[in-house]
Amino acid sequence: MQDRISVNPQIHFGKPCVAGTRVPVQNVLELVREGLSFSQIIADYYPDLTVEDIQACLQYAIDTVTLEDIHVATPAP
């Protein structure tokens, strides 16, 4: 699935996009967040995408959060 997402400094300032397109992962994730089905996203917004491309966007987000280190500051006593 990783081959479905690409990062190219010449496309969208290096933001991750669906490979072979200029569709940013963020745009796809925002449509999913709005509750659109995969088929709606494809039919109404990005007809060149596949269900597997949208799944790859979700997996990219999961992988990014998994690698993120979160440091929580504890309040001083």
N, CA, C and O atoms as a DFTB+ gen file, in Angstrom:
308 C
 N C O
     1  1       0.807      -1.189       0.000
     2  2       0.000       0.000       0.000
     3  2       0.855       1.259       0.000
     4  3       0.413       2.311      -0.462
     5  1       2.052       1.160       0.504
     6  2       2.918       2.334       0.583
     7  2       3.259       2.900      -0.785
     8  3       3.563       4.087      -0.903
     9  1       3.213       2.067      -1.823
    10  2       3.547       2.559      -3.152
    11  2       2.428       3.407      -3.742
    12  3       2.603       4.000      -4.807
    13  1       1.289       3.475      -3.073
    14  2       0.160       4.288      -3.554
    15  2       0.266       5.739      -3.101
    16  3      -0.476       6.587      -3.596
    17  1       1.159       6.043      -2.184
    18  2       1.348       7.406      -1.695
    19  2       2.756       7.852      -2.058
    20  3       3.726       7.119      -1.861
    21  1       2.852       9.061      -2.590
    22  2       4.177       9.563      -2.957
    23  2       4.371      10.966      -2.417
    24  3       3.416      11.709      -2.191
    25  1       5.625      11.303      -2.220
    26  2       6.003      12.643      -1.784
    27  2       7.023      13.162      -2.785
    28  3       8.087      12.575      -2.980
    29  1       6.673      14.271      -3.410
    30  2       7.534      14.869      -4.423
    31  2       7.592      16.360      -4.142
    32  3       6.556      17.023      -4.133
    33  1       8.786      16.903      -3.911
    34  2       8.882      18.323      -3.586
    35  2       8.339      19.229      -4.693
    36  3       8.068      20.404      -4.448
    37  1       8.180      18.705      -5.888
    38  2       7.673      19.503      -7.011
    39  2       6.140      19.494      -7.094
    40  3       5.562      20.235      -7.890
    41  1       5.487      18.672      -6.288
    42  2       4.028      18.576      -6.322
    43  2       3.466      18.937      -4.953
    44  3       3.799      18.302      -3.952
    45  1       2.630      19.936      -4.912
    46  2       1.985      20.405      -3.672
    47  2       2.989      20.640      -2.543
    48  3       2.736      20.306      -1.385
    49  1       4.120      21.216      -2.904
    50  2       5.146      21.587      -1.924
    51  2       5.616      20.411      -1.078
    52  3       5.987      20.577       0.084
    53  1       5.597      19.218      -1.675
    54  2       6.094      18.040      -0.976
    55  2       5.081      17.370      -0.069
    56  3       5.427      16.449       0.672
    57  1       3.843      17.816      -0.116
    58  2       2.805      17.158       0.682
    59  2       2.533      15.775       0.081
    60  3       2.616      15.610      -1.137
    61  1       2.213      14.788       0.910
    62  2       1.935      13.453       0.374
    63  2       0.692      13.465      -0.515
    64  3      -0.327      14.065      -0.175
    65  1       0.799      12.796      -1.649
    66  2      -0.298      12.703      -2.621
    67  2      -0.490      11.251      -3.025
    68  3       0.389      10.411      -2.832
    69  1      -1.649      10.977      -3.585
    70  2      -1.880       9.664      -4.163
    71  2      -0.938       9.548      -5.359
    72  3      -0.925      10.420      -6.228
    73  1      -0.162       8.486      -5.403
    74  2       0.853       8.300      -6.447
    75  2       0.224       8.394      -7.836
    76  3      -0.844       7.843      -8.102
    77  1       0.926       9.111      -8.706
    78  2       0.469       9.261     -10.079
    79  2      -0.612      10.314     -10.257
    80  3      -1.142      10.483     -11.355
    81  1      -0.944      11.026      -9.177
    82  2      -1.954      12.081      -9.240
    83  2      -1.410      13.319      -8.532
    84  3      -0.307      13.316      -7.985
    85  1      -2.207      14.357      -8.560
    86  2      -1.900      15.555      -7.782
    87  2      -2.912      15.701      -6.640
    88  3      -3.173      16.806      -6.165
    89  1      -3.468      14.583      -6.214
    90  2      -4.485      14.575      -5.164
    91  2      -3.807      14.417      -3.807
    92  3      -3.252      13.359      -3.510
    93  1      -3.847      15.467      -2.980
    94  2      -3.216      15.368      -1.661
    95  2      -3.961      14.404      -0.735
    96  3      -5.191      14.343      -0.731
    97  1      -3.198      13.669       0.033
    98  2      -3.765      12.761       1.036
    99  2      -4.696      13.540       1.960
   100  3      -5.772      13.054       2.308
   101  1      -4.298      14.729       2.354
   102  2      -5.107      15.543       3.269
   103  2      -6.504      15.790       2.708
   104  3      -7.482      15.707       3.451
   105  1      -6.619      16.089       1.431
   106  2      -7.930      16.335       0.835
   107  2      -8.820      15.101       0.937
   108  3     -10.008      15.204       1.245
   109  1      -8.240      13.943       0.678
   110  2      -9.008      12.696       0.759
   111  2      -9.445      12.449       2.203
   112  3     -10.589      12.066       2.447
   113  1      -8.551      12.664       3.148
   114  2      -8.882      12.444       4.555
   115  2      -9.985      13.396       5.020
   116  3     -10.844      13.009       5.813
   117  1      -9.967      14.622       4.536
   118  2     -11.008      15.579       4.915
   119  2     -12.376      15.129       4.404
   120  3     -13.381      15.305       5.093
   121  1     -12.423      14.555       3.212
   122  2     -13.687      14.058       2.676
   123  2     -14.184      12.853       3.479
   124  3     -15.384      12.716       3.719
   125  1     -13.269      11.990       3.888
   126  2     -13.645      10.853       4.735
   127  2     -14.180      11.376       6.065
   128  3     -15.184      10.880       6.575
   129  1     -13.509      12.374       6.620
   130  2     -13.946      12.968       7.891
   131  2     -15.361      13.534       7.782
   132  3     -16.134      13.470       8.738
   133  1     -15.696      14.083       6.627
   134  2     -17.030      14.646       6.413
   135  2     -18.096      13.572       6.268
   136  3     -19.283      13.886       6.174
   137  1     -17.690      12.318       6.249
   138  2     -18.638      11.220       6.209
   139  2     -18.968      10.708       4.818
   140  3     -19.878       9.896       4.655
   141  1     -18.234      11.176       3.813
   142  2     -18.488      10.692       2.459
   143  2     -17.988       9.261       2.331
   144  3     -16.946       8.901       2.878
   145  1     -18.735       8.461       1.610
   146  2     -18.312       7.088       1.355
   147  2     -17.201       7.105       0.311
   148  3     -17.025       8.085      -0.413
   149  1     -16.466       6.020       0.248
   150  2     -15.405       5.925      -0.749
   151  2     -15.984       6.107      -2.151
   152  3     -15.391       6.784      -2.991
   153  1     -17.134       5.506      -2.394
   154  2     -17.727       5.614      -3.731
   155  2     -18.153       7.046      -4.036
   156  3     -18.058       7.479      -5.184
   157  1     -18.619       7.791      -3.033
   158  2     -18.962       9.193      -3.244
   159  2     -17.720      10.023      -3.560
   160  3     -17.751      10.882      -4.441
   161  1     -16.642       9.767      -2.848
   162  2     -15.397      10.506      -3.079
   163  2     -14.935      10.289      -4.516
   164  3     -14.524      11.228      -5.198
   165  1     -15.007       9.051      -4.959
   166  2     -14.572       8.723      -6.318
   167  2     -15.521       9.350      -7.342
   168  3     -15.065       9.975      -8.299
   169  1     -16.810       9.192      -7.155
   170  2     -17.788       9.673      -8.136
   171  2     -17.859      11.193      -8.195
   172  3     -17.943      11.765      -9.282
   173  1     -17.828      11.857      -7.037
   174  2     -18.091      13.295      -6.990
   175  2     -16.846      14.173      -6.971
   176  3     -16.922      15.351      -7.321
   177  1     -15.695      13.621      -6.567
   178  2     -14.514      14.459      -6.401
   179  2     -13.304      13.988      -7.204
   180  3     -12.685      14.773      -7.922
   181  1     -12.973      12.716      -7.080
   182  2     -11.731      12.220      -7.664
   183  2     -11.975      10.929      -8.440
   184  3     -11.675       9.844      -7.941
   185  1     -12.511      11.032      -9.646
   186  2     -12.835       9.824     -10.404
   187  2     -11.629       8.973     -10.796
   188  3     -11.787       7.811     -11.171
   189  1     -10.428       9.544     -10.711
   190  2      -9.228       8.775     -11.034
   191  2      -8.739       7.914      -9.878
   192  3      -7.849       7.083     -10.058
   193  1      -9.314       8.105      -8.689
   194  2      -8.896       7.313      -7.531
   195  2      -9.633       5.982      -7.502
   196  3     -10.676       5.808      -8.133
   197  1      -9.062       5.056      -6.754
   198  2      -9.691       3.768      -6.504
   199  2      -9.949       3.630      -5.005
   200  3      -9.432       4.406      -4.201
   201  1     -10.737       2.656      -4.649
   202  2     -10.968       2.375      -3.226
   203  2      -9.632       2.105      -2.547
   204  3      -9.411       2.543      -1.417
   205  1      -8.751       1.395      -3.219
   206  2      -7.432       1.082      -2.641
   207  2      -6.618       2.355      -2.402
   208  3      -5.863       2.424      -1.432
   209  1      -6.756       3.356      -3.262
   210  2      -6.058       4.630      -3.052
   211  2      -6.551       5.309      -1.781
   212  3      -5.754       5.825      -0.998
   213  1      -7.854       5.308      -1.580
   214  2      -8.422       5.942      -0.381
   215  2      -8.008       5.165       0.865
   216  3      -7.689       5.765       1.891
   217  1      -8.011       3.856       0.782
   218  2      -7.534       3.046       1.910
   219  2      -6.069       3.349       2.208
   220  3      -5.664       3.380       3.370
   221  1      -5.280       3.571       1.172
   222  2      -3.864       3.907       1.358
   223  2      -3.712       5.247       2.063
   224  3      -2.801       5.422       2.873
   225  1      -4.596       6.196       1.762
   226  2      -4.567       7.484       2.459
   227  2      -4.832       7.300       3.948
   228  3      -4.150       7.891       4.785
   229  1      -5.822       6.482       4.270
   230  2      -6.110       6.195       5.677
   231  2      -4.936       5.499       6.351
   232  3      -4.579       5.830       7.481
   233  1      -4.339       4.538       5.659
   234  2      -3.201       3.827       6.229
   235  2      -2.018       4.769       6.431
   236  3      -1.291       4.653       7.418
   237  1      -1.823       5.701       5.498
   238  2      -0.745       6.688       5.633
   239  2      -0.951       7.518       6.910
   240  3      -0.001       7.769       7.652
   241  1      -2.176       7.932       7.155
   242  2      -2.471       8.702       8.364
   243  2      -2.215       7.866       9.615
   244  3      -1.640       8.359      10.586
   245  1      -2.636       6.616       9.595
   246  2      -2.410       5.723      10.737
   247  2      -0.914       5.546      10.970
   248  3      -0.443       5.629      12.104
   249  1      -0.176       5.304       9.903
   250  2       1.273       5.108      10.035
   251  2       1.956       6.362      10.580
   252  3       2.884       6.272      11.384
   253  1       1.495       7.519      10.140
   254  2       2.085       8.778      10.601
   255  2       1.844       8.975      12.094
   256  3       2.755       9.360      12.826
   257  1       0.630       8.715      12.542
   258  2       0.306       8.865      13.964
   259  2       1.053       7.826      14.792
   260  3       1.484       8.113      15.909
   261  1       1.206       6.638      14.254
   262  2       1.920       5.575      14.966
   263  2       3.362       5.969      15.237
   264  3       3.910       5.651      16.293
   265  1       3.975       6.659      14.290
   266  2       5.379       7.051      14.435
   267  2       5.580       8.313      15.259
   268  3       6.704       8.634      15.645
   269  1       4.499       9.026      15.528
   270  2       4.577      10.299      16.231
   271  2       4.848      10.083      17.717
   272  3       4.194       9.269      18.369
   273  1       5.805      10.814      18.229
   274  2       6.079      10.805      19.663
   275  2       5.318      11.959      20.300
   276  3       5.419      13.105      19.860
   277  1       4.561      11.644      21.331
   278  2       3.798      12.670      22.031
   279  2       4.382      12.823      23.428
   280  3       4.511      11.856      24.178
   281  1       4.725      14.042      23.751
   282  2       5.301      14.333      25.057
   283  2       4.294      15.177      25.841
   284  3       3.979      16.306      25.467
   285  1       3.809      14.611      26.917
   286  2       2.811      15.302      27.737
   287  2       3.520      15.899      28.941
   288  3       4.185      15.204      29.709
   289  1       3.360      17.189      29.079
   290  2       3.966      17.863      30.232
   291  2       3.061      17.648      31.455
   292  3       1.841      17.787      31.377
   293  1       3.683      17.312      32.560
   294  2       2.917      17.156      33.794
   295  2       2.950      18.477      34.539
   296  3       3.986      19.140      34.588
   297  1       1.838      18.857      35.113
   298  2       1.822      20.133      35.850
   299  2       2.729      20.085      37.079
   300  3       2.884      19.050      37.727
   301  1       3.302      21.206      37.364
   302  2       4.161      21.307      38.551
   303  2       3.313      21.187      39.803
   304  3       2.193      21.695      39.846
   305  1       3.840      20.518      40.824
   306  2       3.065      20.345      42.077
   307  2       2.838      21.640      42.810
   308  3       2.208      21.649      43.868
